Amino acid sequence: MSWDSLNDAPEIIEQPISDDDLLVAKVFVTKDGQELLDLLKLRTLDQPTFVPGDDPSYGYFREGQNSIIREIIQKINRVQNRK
C-alpha cells in the first residue's frame, strides 16, 4: 500500500436524511433548542468521563450519556449539510 493508493479510496456514502434527523434538527435549531443543546453539552461532553479512583464502569456510563448528545449533533449536521 502506498500514499498514492489513498486516491483510489472509495467515496464516503452519505446517509439519507431520516424523519428522526429532520425532527431533531427542527427542535434543536431554534433559539431555545440551541440553548438546551448547549446546556446538555455543558453537563456531558464538557465534563470528564472518568476520574482516577472512581469505579471504571462510571466511564462507560458517562460515554453512554455523551453518545446521545453526539447523535443529536450528528443528526443536526446531517440535515444542515444537505440544504
C-alpha positions as CSV (number, residue, x, y, z in Angstrom):
1,M,0.0,0.0,0.0
2,S,1.3,3.5,-0.9
3,W,0.2,7.0,-0.4
4,D,-1.0,7.1,-4.0
5,S,-3.4,4.3,-3.3
6,L,-5.3,6.6,-0.9
7,N,-6.6,8.5,-4.0
8,D,-8.3,5.3,-5.0
9,A,-10.2,5.1,-1.7
10,P,-14.0,4.7,-2.2
11,E,-16.2,7.7,-1.8
12,I,-17.9,8.1,1.5
13,I,-21.6,7.2,1.1
14,E,-23.8,9.8,2.5
15,Q,-26.6,8.6,4.7
16,P,-30.1,9.6,3.7
17,I,-31.8,12.1,5.9
18,S,-34.4,10.3,8.1
19,D,-37.5,11.6,9.7
20,D,-35.7,11.4,13.0
21,D,-32.9,13.6,11.6
22,L,-35.5,16.2,10.5
23,L,-37.3,16.2,13.8
24,V,-34.2,16.6,15.9
25,A,-32.9,19.4,13.6
26,K,-36.3,21.1,13.7
27,V,-36.3,21.2,17.5
28,F,-32.6,22.0,18.2
29,V,-32.1,24.7,15.6
30,T,-34.5,27.1,17.4
31,K,-33.1,29.6,19.9
32,D,-34.5,27.5,22.8
33,G,-33.3,24.3,21.3
34,Q,-29.8,25.6,20.9
35,E,-29.7,26.8,24.5
36,L,-30.9,23.3,25.6
37,L,-28.2,21.7,23.4
38,D,-25.5,24.0,24.9
39,L,-26.7,23.0,28.4
40,L,-26.6,19.3,27.6
41,K,-23.1,19.7,26.2
42,L,-22.0,21.5,29.3
43,R,-23.3,18.7,31.5
44,T,-22.0,15.9,29.4
45,L,-19.4,16.4,26.7
46,D,-17.6,19.2,28.6
47,Q,-17.2,17.0,31.7
48,P,-14.6,14.3,32.3
49,T,-15.8,10.8,31.5
50,F,-13.5,9.2,34.1
51,V,-11.9,10.4,37.3
52,P,-9.0,8.4,38.7
53,G,-10.2,6.5,41.7
54,D,-13.8,6.1,40.5
55,D,-15.2,2.8,39.5
56,P,-14.1,2.1,35.9
57,S,-17.7,1.4,34.9
58,Y,-18.6,5.0,35.6
59,G,-16.6,5.9,32.4
60,Y,-18.8,3.6,30.4
61,F,-21.9,5.2,31.8
62,R,-20.6,8.7,31.0
63,E,-19.7,7.8,27.5
64,G,-23.2,6.5,27.0
65,Q,-24.5,9.9,28.0
66,N,-22.1,11.6,25.7
67,S,-23.1,9.4,22.8
68,I,-26.7,10.6,23.0
69,I,-25.5,14.2,22.6
70,R,-23.1,13.3,19.8
71,E,-26.0,11.6,18.0
72,I,-28.2,14.7,18.3
73,I,-25.3,16.9,16.9
74,Q,-24.8,14.4,14.1
75,K,-28.5,14.5,13.1
76,I,-28.5,18.3,13.1
77,N,-25.3,18.4,11.0
78,R,-26.7,15.8,8.5
79,V,-29.8,18.0,7.9
80,Q,-27.9,21.3,7.7
81,N,-25.2,20.0,5.4
82,R,-27.8,18.8,2.9
83,K,-29.5,22.1,2.5
